[in-house]
Amino acid sequence: METTYDVKVYKILTYKGARKTTYTVRWVVAGKRWREPFDTVALAEGFRSELIRATGKGEAFVSATGLPVSHRSKSAA
């Protein structure tokens, strides 16, 4: 499991489609782009704030998943 501290979190991208609006959280870990779509802006802001909180605490991110080490599932541990 390769980890890195090279993380940048961007603002939420809003896409207004014909059927529904989606909100996408975008971030980069060690040069690789990641994105996660959400149906509501509240869910997107919550996830984005978790990423920012992890970077603020100095937590390492896993390069393979793009998520902080604390976000590993119990089964993966």
C-alpha positions as CSV (number, residue, x, y, z in Angstrom):
1,M,0.0,0.0,0.0
2,E,1.7,3.2,-1.2
3,T,0.8,6.4,0.5
4,T,1.4,10.0,-0.2
5,Y,0.8,13.5,1.2
6,D,0.6,15.1,-2.2
7,V,-3.1,16.0,-2.2
8,K,-5.1,18.8,-3.7
9,V,-8.9,19.1,-3.2
10,Y,-10.9,21.3,-5.7
11,K,-14.3,23.0,-5.4
12,I,-17.5,21.1,-6.1
13,L,-18.4,20.8,-9.8
14,T,-22.2,21.2,-10.5
15,Y,-23.7,19.5,-13.5
16,K,-27.3,20.4,-14.4
17,G,-28.5,17.6,-16.7
18,A,-31.9,17.2,-18.3
19,R,-33.1,14.8,-15.7
20,K,-31.2,15.7,-12.5
21,T,-28.4,17.8,-11.1
22,T,-25.3,16.1,-9.8
23,Y,-22.5,17.5,-7.7
24,T,-19.0,16.1,-8.2
25,V,-16.1,16.3,-5.7
26,R,-12.7,16.4,-7.5
27,W,-9.3,15.9,-6.0
28,V,-5.8,14.9,-7.0
29,V,-3.5,12.4,-5.2
30,A,0.1,12.2,-6.4
31,G,-0.8,13.5,-9.8
32,K,-3.8,11.1,-10.4
33,R,-7.2,12.7,-10.7
34,W,-10.2,11.4,-8.7
35,R,-13.9,12.3,-8.8
36,E,-16.9,11.2,-6.9
37,P,-20.5,12.2,-7.9
38,F,-23.3,12.9,-5.4
39,D,-27.0,13.5,-5.8
40,T,-27.2,16.4,-3.3
41,V,-24.8,19.3,-2.6
42,A,-24.9,18.4,1.2
43,L,-23.5,14.9,0.5
44,A,-20.8,16.4,-1.7
45,E,-19.8,19.0,0.8
46,G,-19.7,16.4,3.6
47,F,-17.3,14.2,1.6
48,R,-15.2,17.2,0.5
49,S,-14.9,18.4,4.1
50,E,-13.7,14.9,5.1
51,L,-11.0,15.1,2.5
52,I,-9.9,18.5,3.6
53,R,-10.0,17.5,7.3
54,A,-7.8,14.6,6.6
55,T,-5.2,16.8,4.8
56,G,-5.4,19.3,7.6
57,K,-4.6,16.6,10.2
58,G,-1.6,15.6,8.1
59,E,-3.1,12.2,7.2
60,A,-1.6,10.1,4.3
61,F,-3.6,9.2,1.3
62,V,-3.5,5.9,-0.4
63,S,-2.4,6.3,-4.0
64,A,-4.4,3.3,-5.3
65,T,-7.8,4.4,-3.9
66,G,-7.3,8.2,-3.7
67,L,-8.8,8.2,-0.1
68,P,-7.2,8.9,3.2
69,V,-5.8,6.0,5.2
70,S,-8.6,6.5,7.8
71,H,-11.2,5.7,5.1
72,R,-10.1,2.1,4.7
73,S,-12.9,-0.3,5.2
74,K,-12.8,-2.7,8.1
75,S,-12.7,-5.7,5.7
76,A,-9.6,-4.3,4.0
77,A,-7.8,-4.0,7.4
